[in-house]
Amino acid sequence: MTTQDIHFMQQALRLAKFGWGQVAPNPAVGCVVVDPQGHVVGTGWTQKSGRPHAETVALTEAGARARGGTAYVTLEPCAHTGKTPPCAQALIEAGIARVVFAIGDPDARVNGAGAARLEAAGLKVETGLCAETAELDQRGFLLAQTQHRPLVTLKIAMSADGFMRTPEGQSPWITGELARKKGHMLRAQHDAIVTGAGTLAADDPSLDCRLPGLADASPLPVIMSHGGKVSPTCKLAQRAKSQTVVLYTESESDFAGETRLIESLTPEAVLADLASRGITRVLLECGPELAMAFAAADCVDELAIFIAPKKVDLGGKSDISRLMSPEGVDITGFTEGDTQQLGPDIYMNYTRHPTWQKGAA
């Protein structure tokens, strides 16, 4: 592998992220096609709802210029016919001479079959380039395939003194406008957004993406409530009249949306059901109690933390002190990633080391 190979694969990895939150149950894949002279002639990423695939988009742009060239793909090209023809065959028919993919696809319908088809047709196949980055970017899909649950990102907006809420009667906003816009972008990058009954009652969230041009990128709203009580006048009850909103509960409910009865309402049960719906990326926007439950269940994979410089007038032990306790999120198991200054607020991202090998089917 050359420095040029790394450069083109990194470009494919950046392209793949455009599919986050938009392509489930498919993986978000990126592809770069380079001609024999080393010029980029086609780029693509998996399109909304998972079709067309990244390779098809890039090959269409490249046309005849793809012949004899190299395709850089972030995930092993598929070898089966689903809603689209197999990408491995498309690469063969386009005259590609070499395929470099970052990681294999654990889907039983692929799992080496894509590489085998390419090699059988005489293409040179290389794998493992930028594999660690690709695994992190694909961890929602990988977890769904091996642990039958989606990736969970816990979003935390906190004051300087560690509270995730404001005193009753005050504005619920802890962070400023830029931080809230970043939060809406996170929503667009996830397939579903989960909240609890306490947050629903206290804040009446709409859980949609309100960035200009991204209204159709809003994730599936999900409520967890043991008692199943949802105010008929709340925003999510109103949304449920025209859009899918899911309530997970242990009790019968008159909720206007879709109600899923679960004998024992746990993070594991909810995530397993969401995975069965094809959900691969979940954003958790909730209070400390539900966040603690997900952490205790070992189901938090990423932290998206927003810290405002202001303090709130609340007494007692802070929410973050409880959440980051030994019973909560063990921050030592996470690696600090992106940090941004968003107006007066700070955004930090932490990623837990991948765990999809654990409990693999």
N, C-alpha and C positions, 0 to 999 in steps of 0.2 A: 504494500500500500504506500502511496506517495503523499506528499503534502497536498498535491492537487486533489487527490481522492478525498482527503479529509475535508478540504474546502467545499467540495461539491456535496458531500454527505451532510455537513453542517448546514448548508443551504436547504437541503431536503428536510432536515429536522426542524428548521424554522418554519418552513411551509406547512409541515404537518400540524403545527399548533393552531392554524386557522380552522381546523376541523374540530377542535375541542368543544364539546357541548352541542355539536350539531349533527354528528354522524352515527350516534348509537343506534343499534348495537355493534356497528362496525368499528374497527379501529381508525384513529385519525392518522393517516399515512401521508407522507410527502415523497415526491419523486422529482428528480432532475435528470434530464437526458442531455448527454454531451456527444457531439459529433466526433469523428476520428481525429480531427484537428484540435480537439480540446475546447471547442466553443459550446456554450449552453444553447441548445436549440429548442428545448421544451421544458416547462415546469408545471407542476400540478399538485393538488392536494385533494383528498377525498371530499366529495361534495356533500351538500346537505342531505340527510337521511341515508347517507352511505353510498350514493351512486351519482355519477360514475366514480370509479376508483381513481386514485392519484395517477397510476401508471397510464390509464386510458386518457386522462386529461393531458398529461405531458406528451404522450405519443401523438395525440391529435394535433397539438401545437407544433411538434417537430416535423410531422409528415415524413417525406422521403429523406430528410436530413438525418433521421435517426439511424439509417442503415449503416452498419459497421461501427456504430458508436457504443457508448456505455450508459447504462441506466443505474442511477443511484436511488435506492428505495429504502425507506426507514424500517420496513417490515417485509418479511418473505412474501413474494408475490403469490397470490392465491392460485390454486390449481383446480378449483371446483366451479361448477356453474350454479349460481344463485340468482339474484336479481340482475346480475351482470355476468358476461362471459368471463372465463378465467384470465387473470392478468398475465400469468406465465405464458399462455398461448398468444396473447396480444403482443408481448415482447418478442416472441419468436417470429410472428408474422411480420412485425415491423422491421425485421432484419438486424435487431440489436445483437452485437457480438459479445458483449460482456455485461453481466449484472452484478452489482455490488449491493448487498442488503445488510442492514445493521444487525437485526436479530431475527430469529426464527419465529414462526407463527404457531402457538400451541393449540390452535383450533384443530380438532381431530380431522377436519376436512382438508387441512393443509399439512402442518406438522412435518415438514420435509418433502412433501409431494411437489410443492412448487419448485424447489431447487432441483429435485430429481427430473422433473419435466424439462426444465431449462437445460440441464446437463445432457439429457438424452437427445436433445435437438442440436447439440454441439456448441452451446453457448458456454463461455467461461463464467463460472459462478464463484464469487468470493463473499464471505460473510464475516461479521464481527467488528466491522469498522464503526467506531463511535457507539459501541453496544451499550455501554453504561448509561450514556445520555438517552439513548433510544428506549431503554428499559424504564427509566424514570418517566419519560414523556408518555409511554404507553401503559403505565402501571394500572390505570383504570381498566383497560381491556384485558391486561394480563391477570389481574385479580379476578375479574369476572370469569375468565377461562379456567383458572386453577383453584380459586377459593369460593367461587360462586357468590361473590359480593362485589359491589363497586368500590372504587376509590372514594375516600371521605376526606374532604377538606373542611376543617373547622375554622370558621371565620370568627375572629374576636375583635370587637371594637371596645377599647378600654380607655379610661381616664388615666391621668398621670399617677393617681393613687390607687389604681388597680381595680376600679369598678366598671362593670359592663352595663350599668344602668344609671339612670338619673333619679333624683327624688320625685315622688309622686307629685303631679301637677306641673312639672317642668317639661321643657321640650325633650323628647327622647333622643335627640341627636347628640352624640358625644363628639364625633369627628366633624370636620368641615366638608365643604362642597367637593373638593378634589378627591378626598378620601372616599366620599360616598360614590363618586363616579367610578373610582377604582373598584369599589364593592359591586357596582352594577356590572362592570366588565367581568368580574369573577362569576357572577350569575350567568352571564352569557356563555361562559366557558364550561359550564356544568350542565348535565342532563336533567338533574332534579335538585330541588332545594328543600331541606327538611327543617321544620321548626316544631316547637312543643306547645302544649296547651297554655303554659304560663306566659310565654312570649306572645302568643296569639291574643290572650286576654289583656295583657299589659300594653302592647304596642300596636295591635291591629295591623300587622304588616301586609303588604300586597304581594311581596316575594316575586315581583316581575323585574324585567330589565327595562329601565326607562332612559337608556342612552339613545340619542337620535339615530334612527335607522336600524336599531337592533331590537325593536319591539317583538319581532317574530323569533328572537333568539332567547326569549324567556324560558327558564327551566320549568319542569313539571313541579307544581307546588305540592308539598307533602306535609301533613299534620300528624303528629303523634299525640294521642290523648287517651289515657286509661279510661276515663269516664265517657268519652265520646261527645262531650258537650261543646258545641260550636255555635256562637251567637249567629242567628240568621241575618243580622245586620252588618256583620264584619265584612271586610273587603274580600276575603277568600270565599266566603259564602256567596257573595255577589258574583265573583268570578266563576264559581261553580255552575252558575246557571247557563253559561255559554262555553266554558272551557273545562278541561279535565283538571280537577283538584282531588287529591286522594287523602282520605282520612284513615289512619290505622288506629284501631281501638280494640279494647277488650269487651266493650259493651255495645248494646244496640244504640243506634243514633238516628236522629231525624235530619242529619246533615244532607244538604241538597246535592252534594257532589258524590263521588265514588267512595263507598265505605268498605274497608277491608277488615273483617273481624279476625283477630289473632288471639289465641288462647292465652298466651303470655307475651305481652308487649315489650319486646327487648330490641336493642339495636340490631342484634344478629338476625332476628326474625324479619324485621323490616327490610334490612339490607338484602337478605336472601330473596325476599319477594320482589324488591326493586330489580335485582339482577335478573330474575325470571321475566321481567318486562323488557329486558334489553338495556337497562340503565347501567352505565359504566362509570359515571362521574357524579358524585353527590356533594353538594355544598351544605354544610350544617350551620344554620343561623339560628341560634337558640340561647337560652340562659345557661348559667353554670351547672344546674342540676342535670339537664339532659346532656350537656357536654361531658360531664363527669361520667355519665352512664356509658357513653360511646368510648371514652378513654378507658374505663374499667373493662370494657369488652374487647379491648385491643383493636379498635376499629377506627382510629384516627391516623391517617397517613400523611396529612399535610396540614400545616398551620398557616393561616393568613391573618396576621396580627396588625391592627391599626392602633396606634397610641397617640392620644391627644395630649397636648401640654397642660390642659386645664384639670383642676381637681373638682370632684363633686362632693356635695355636703351630705355624706352618708357615714354613719358610724359602724363599728364592728369590724370583723375580719373581712378583708377585701375579697371580691370574687376571684381575682387572679391568684391570691394566696391559697385559696381552697382548690382552685382548678389545677394549679401547678404543684400540688402537694404530692407525696408519694402515692396516694390513692387515685390521683388524677393523671394528668399528662406528664410523662417523664421526658422533659425537654432534652435530657442528655442523650436520648435515643434519636434525636433529630439533628440534621445538618442545616446550618443557616445558609440561606440562599440570597435571593434578591432583597435589597433594601432601597427604599425610595423616600425622598422627602416630598410630601404632598401638601403644599401650603404649610400650615403650622403643624401638621400631623406627620407621623412616621409610619411607613408600611414595611413590615418584615415578613419574609416567607421562610418557613422551615419545612424540610422534607425528611420523613422517616426513611431509613434504609429499606429498599424493597423487600416484601415478605411473601411474594406470590409462590415461592417454592414451598413455603410451609403449608402443609395440608393439601398439597397439590393432588388433583384427582388422577 
